[in-house]
Each structure stands twice: as C-alpha cells, then as structure tokens.
Amino acid sequence: MNTINQIIHNICYITGLAIDQVENILYGGILDWYEWVKENQCSYTRYLQEEAKVMGITLESIVDVESHLITKDLKLINDEGDQFMDALYSGQIPDSLADRISKFVTAVDLVEDTTNESRDNILMVAQALYDLDRSQTQT
C-alpha cells in the first residue's frame, strides 16, 4: 500500500482538488470509514461470495455492481437523502450491505459538518480512494 502522502497526491491528481482539501476530507472522517471497510473486508467478501452463489453469478459481477453503485448512484445520498435512508432501514437491503452504506453516509455527514467541504468533493475523494485501492488489488 502506498504511503498516505502518495495517496493524497494521487487523489489530488484524480480529483483536481488541492492538497489541503483532500487532507481535510480524509482526516475529517473518510479515512476512518475506509479503515473500517478494510478491517471488515474479509467477512464482507464471504457474504458476497454466498450472495453470488445464491444468485448464480460470479463474485466479480457483484463487485462490479458495487463499484458502479459507488461511481454512479451515490448521488442519491445528495438528491434523495431522506428517501434513501428510509429505504436503507426498511429491511429490504441485506444487513451487511446496509451497514456499509450507513457507515459511509455517516462518514460523509461527519466530514461535511466538520470541514465545510461540499458533498461532491467528499464523494470524489471517497471514490478516488476506493479506485486507488481497487487498482492496487487488481495488479
């Protein structure tokens, strides 16, 4: 894994944000969320493998869908925040996935409250962090 300075510079390059903005967002809570995700990745991967088996598709397909959701559909948090959270806690989304989404939304809210950064910038940094890690695990 890259050092935090390399990660910050890579995120700046990917997002076009200034170093102080990226640091503000990372240390404002997105990095804590990301570390939680990494710590829980093993059990989540087992969960995804079971879901893939039940649905008769590959684990890679599920990961691609998750990546697509993060890339394209997290705008829902901004546009349909209350409805999104109601759906999240309705029991229609599996607990493991709902927990991950809930922790992410909480981290975004925390960063927004403490740093005064825009939600768009926070989502860009989170996406860049996710993409950097994903590209490293695929090589």
Secondary structure, 3 states (H helix, E strand, C coil): CCCHHHHHHHHHHHHCCCHHHHHHHHHHHHHHHHHHHHHCHHHHHHHHHHHHHHHCCCHHHHHHHHHHHHHHHCHHHHHCHHHHHHHHCCCCCCHHHHHHHHHHHHHHHHHHHHHCCCHHHHHHHHHHHHHHHHHHHHC
